[in-house]
C-alpha cells in the first residue's frame, strides 16, 4: 500500500508497478496445513519514502523515482551524510506517474502469491583460487604432481607471450550485485512490515535488498 502525506492508506491496482527496499533478516521455515515445509527468507520491507521524481520533461530526460529507506539520526550521521535524510537511496525507472514526493510505501504494497525479483550484494569471500571460484577439479594427486593439486593449469602460450584478459584465474570472489527472479511471496506481516519469500535471496544478514514485482525488469 501507499500512504500519501496526511491521508490514510489507499489500495493499489494489480497493474501498479510495485517496488520496495528492505533489509534481509535471515532464513527460516514455515509449515503448510498438510505438513509441507517451506524454506523462507525474512525481509524487513520498508517503509520507504519517495524523495525525488524524474520525468522526460526535466533535464534528466527519463522517468524514475528515488526512494529512501531507514531514516538517519543527525547526531550519528557522518559528515558526508548530513544532507541526506535516509541511510539508503535507490532509484527505480518508469514510475514517475504513479507516485508523488512524500508518498510512503509499505510492505502491504505486495500481495501473498506475487512473484518478485530481489536484488542485493552477495557475500564477500575474499581472494580465492580457481578450484573454489570456478569449480576446477585441480591436478592429479599422483605421478609426480607435488603441491599443485589446486593449481589452475596452463594460462598462456608461446605466442603472443602474454596472458589474455578474461581467463578464469584466482581473484576476488563475491561482493557483487546479483538478482534472483520469480521468488514467491509466501506471507506478509503488515503490522511489522515483514515479508516472507520462498527460497534464498542474495546477501548476508542485515544487507539491503531491492524488491520489484515481476521478474522481467532489469
C-alpha positions as a printed NumPy array, in Angstrom:
array([[  0.   ,   0.   ,   0.   ],
       [  0.954,   3.621,  -0.439],
       [  0.228,   6.365,   2.048],
       [  0.15 ,   9.986,   0.971],
       [  1.161,  12.652,   3.488],
       [ -1.683,  13.372,   5.869],
       [ -4.008,  10.728,   4.429],
       [ -4.994,   7.135,   5.074],
       [ -3.753,   4.219,   3.03 ],
       [ -5.413,   3.502,  -0.284],
       [ -5.484,   0.37 ,  -2.43 ],
       [ -3.227,  -0.1  ,  -5.444],
       [ -4.353,  -1.678,  -8.718],
       [ -2.9  ,  -5.009,  -9.814],
       [ -1.17 ,  -3.342, -12.77 ],
       [  0.637,  -0.89 , -10.474],
       [  4.403,  -1.355, -10.608],
       [  5.476,  -2.248,  -7.078],
       [  8.927,  -1.53 ,  -5.676],
       [ 10.35 ,  -1.561,  -2.178],
       [ 13.61 ,  -1.566,  -0.246],
       [ 14.221,  -3.89 ,   2.675],
       [ 16.766,  -5.487,   4.958],
       [ 17.467,  -9.199,   4.952],
       [ 16.859, -10.66 ,   8.407],
       [ 17.716, -14.313,   7.74 ],
       [ 16.249, -17.659,   6.742],
       [ 13.638, -19.772,   8.479],
       [ 10.896, -22.223,   7.573],
       [  7.136, -22.401,   7.804],
       [  4.764, -25.34 ,   7.655],
       [  1.68 , -25.684,   5.471],
       [ -1.519, -27.297,   6.722],
       [ -0.516, -30.635,   5.175],
       [  2.867, -30.57 ,   6.95 ],
       [  4.923, -29.48 ,   3.95 ],
       [  7.998, -27.464,   4.939],
       [  8.682, -24.24 ,   3.011],
       [ 12.128, -22.599,   3.366],
       [ 11.664, -18.826,   3.535],
       [ 13.761, -15.689,   3.81 ],
       [ 12.529, -12.977,   6.173],
       [ 12.844,  -9.414,   4.912],
       [ 12.11 ,  -6.238,   6.842],
       [ 10.449,  -4.448,   3.917],
       [ 10.033,  -0.685,   4.179],
       [  8.539,   1.655,   4.837],
       [ 10.217,   3.789,   2.17 ],
       [  9.537,   7.417,   1.244],
       [  9.541,   8.862,  -2.281],
       [ 12.245,  11.548,  -2.156],
       [ 12.607,  12.542,  -5.825],
       [ 10.761,  12.188,  -9.142],
       [ 12.374,  12.486, -12.574],
       [ 10.426,  12.931, -15.824],
       [ 11.201,  13.284, -19.516],
       [ 10.341,  16.979, -19.295],
       [ 13.154,  17.624, -16.818],
       [ 16.873,  17.814, -17.6  ],
       [ 17.203,  14.108, -16.725],
       [ 15.277,  13.039, -19.845],
       [ 13.784,   9.857, -18.374],
       [ 11.168,   8.764, -15.861],
       [ 12.072,   7.375, -12.463],
       [ 11.505,   7.751,  -8.743],
       [ 14.009,   7.812,  -5.912],
       [ 13.074,   6.258,  -2.576],
       [ 14.738,   6.453,   0.819],
       [ 14.957,   3.71 ,   3.441],
       [ 15.967,   3.899,   7.128],
       [ 15.961,   7.467,   8.408],
       [ 19.275,   8.841,   9.613],
       [ 19.886,  10.16 ,  13.098],
       [ 21.543,  13.587,  12.56 ],
       [ 23.658,  13.078,  15.677],
       [ 25.105,   9.814,  14.363],
       [ 25.322,  10.673,  10.653],
       [ 28.72 ,  11.068,   9.035],
       [ 29.747,  14.397,   7.534],
       [ 29.069,  13.142,   4.002],
       [ 25.545,  12.083,   5.082],
       [ 24.493,  15.328,   6.773],
       [ 22.423,  16.495,   3.786],
       [ 20.724,  13.114,   3.368],
       [ 17.63 ,  12.181,   5.314],
       [ 17.956,   8.442,   4.728],
       [ 20.68 ,   5.851,   5.049],
       [ 19.805,   4.222,   1.71 ],
       [ 18.633,   5.897,  -1.504],
       [ 17.724,   3.925,  -4.623],
       [ 16.226,   4.82 ,  -7.997],
       [ 13.619,   2.836,  -9.955],
       [ 12.833,   3.53 , -13.604],
       [  9.428,   4.159, -15.161],
       [  7.338,   5.022, -12.097],
       [  7.169,   8.822, -12.253],
       [  3.446,   8.997, -12.973],
       [  2.41 ,   6.636, -10.178],
       [  3.851,   8.345,  -7.088],
       [  4.303,  11.798,  -5.605],
       [  7.1  ,  13.17 ,  -3.442],
       [  6.433,  12.267,   0.179],
       [  4.442,   9.093,  -0.535],
       [  5.214,   6.27 ,   1.877],
       [  5.305,   2.693,   0.581],
       [  4.76 ,  -0.177,   2.997],
       [  5.164,  -3.963,   2.844],
       [  1.491,  -4.47 ,   2.032],
       [  2.01 ,  -2.9  ,  -1.399],
       [  2.659,  -6.551,  -2.304],
       [  0.246,  -9.456,  -2.001],
       [  0.788, -13.05 ,  -0.984],
       [  1.469, -15.077,  -4.107],
       [  3.202, -12.25 ,  -6.003],
       [  6.306, -13.206,  -7.992],
       [  9.115, -10.734,  -7.32 ],
       [ 12.701, -10.064,  -8.312],
       [ 15.066,  -9.399,  -5.409],
       [ 18.465,  -7.774,  -5.914],
       [ 21.284,  -7.414,  -3.422],
       [ 25.017,  -7.725,  -2.819],
       [ 26.355, -11.261,  -2.465],
       [ 28.533, -12.405,   0.42 ],
       [ 32.191, -11.453,   0.081],
       [ 34.549, -14.44 ,   0.147],
       [ 37.889, -12.695,  -0.257],
       [ 40.702, -13.837,  -2.565],
       [ 40.058, -17.414,  -3.756],
       [ 41.692, -19.863,  -6.128],
       [ 40.288, -21.369,  -9.292],
       [ 39.022, -24.528,  -7.572],
       [ 36.658, -22.66 ,  -5.249],
       [ 35.96 , -19.709,  -7.524],
       [ 35.129, -21.616, -10.714],
       [ 34.843, -25.253,  -9.682],
       [ 38.066, -26.508, -11.314],
       [ 38.897, -30.084, -10.332],
       [ 42.636, -29.422,  -9.934],
       [ 45.644, -31.555, -10.868],
       [ 46.022, -35.3  , -10.288],
       [ 47.275, -36.338,  -6.863],
       [ 49.879, -38.803,  -8.173],
       [ 52.536, -39.343, -10.874],
       [ 54.903, -36.618,  -9.841],
       [ 52.406, -33.89 ,  -9.003],
       [ 53.542, -32.253,  -5.794],
       [ 51.921, -29.201,  -4.148],
       [ 49.995, -28.406,  -7.336],
       [ 46.713, -30.217,  -6.698],
       [ 44.746, -26.928,  -6.642],
       [ 46.576, -25.137,  -9.458],
       [ 44.575, -23.845, -12.432],
       [ 46.862, -25.305, -15.104],
       [ 48.232, -23.589, -18.214],
       [ 47.202, -19.952, -18.667],
       [ 49.362, -18.915, -21.636],
       [ 51.062, -19.953, -24.854],
       [ 54.283, -19.333, -26.823],
       [ 52.665, -16.527, -28.799],
       [ 51.818, -13.673, -28.109],
       [ 53.823, -14.186, -24.887],
       [ 51.177, -12.742, -22.612],
       [ 48.107, -13.809, -20.67 ],
       [ 44.777, -12.964, -22.319],
       [ 42.234, -10.928, -20.409],
       [ 39.175, -12.705, -19.03 ],
       [ 40.816, -16.022, -18.208],
       [ 39.33 , -17.816, -15.222],
       [ 42.019, -17.427, -12.599],
       [ 42.356, -16.798,  -8.878],
       [ 40.936, -13.493,  -7.679],
       [ 38.349, -11.677,  -5.593],
       [ 35.171, -13.702,  -5.107],
       [ 31.733, -12.459,  -4.123],
       [ 30.67 ,  -8.969,  -3.021],
       [ 28.88 ,  -8.466,  -6.341],
       [ 25.404,  -7.31 ,  -7.267],
       [ 23.11 , -10.228,  -8.013],
       [ 19.4  , -10.727,  -8.675],
       [ 17.072, -13.659,  -8.152],
       [ 13.876, -13.702, -10.218],
       [ 10.452, -15.268,  -9.745],
       [ 10.586, -15.598,  -5.973],
       [  7.153, -16.19 ,  -4.488],
       [  5.893, -14.159,  -1.54 ],
       [  4.532, -16.711,   0.93 ],
       [  3.383, -14.476,   3.783],
       [  3.178, -10.773,   4.671],
       [  3.06 ,  -9.323,   8.188],
       [  1.5  ,  -5.911,   7.623],
       [  1.914,  -4.803,  11.222],
       [  5.66 ,  -5.45 ,  11.423],
       [  6.372,  -4.759,   7.711],
       [  7.799,  -8.242,   7.215],
       [  7.785, -10.256,   4.008],
       [  8.483, -13.989,   3.803],
       [  9.841, -15.091,   0.431],
       [ 10.161, -18.721,  -0.627],
       [ 13.824, -19.617,  -1.132],
       [ 17.07 , -17.702,  -0.699],
       [ 17.934, -14.138,  -1.665],
       [ 21.397, -12.645,  -2.321],
       [ 23.466, -11.254,   0.531],
       [ 24.275, -11.815,   4.171],
       [ 22.03 , -10.956,   7.1  ],
       [ 21.453,  -7.24 ,   7.508],
       [ 22.2  ,  -6.215,   3.906],
       [ 19.985,  -4.015,   1.756],
       [ 17.773,  -5.696,  -0.845],
       [ 15.61 ,  -4.259,  -3.628],
       [ 12.214,  -5.862,  -4.219],
       [ 10.346,  -5.442,  -7.522],
       [  7.194,  -7.124,  -8.717],
       [  7.695,  -9.202, -11.851],
       [ 10.857, -10.971, -12.984],
       [ 11.476,  -9.168, -16.279],
       [ 12.545,  -5.722, -15.109],
       [ 16.303,  -5.035, -15.381]])
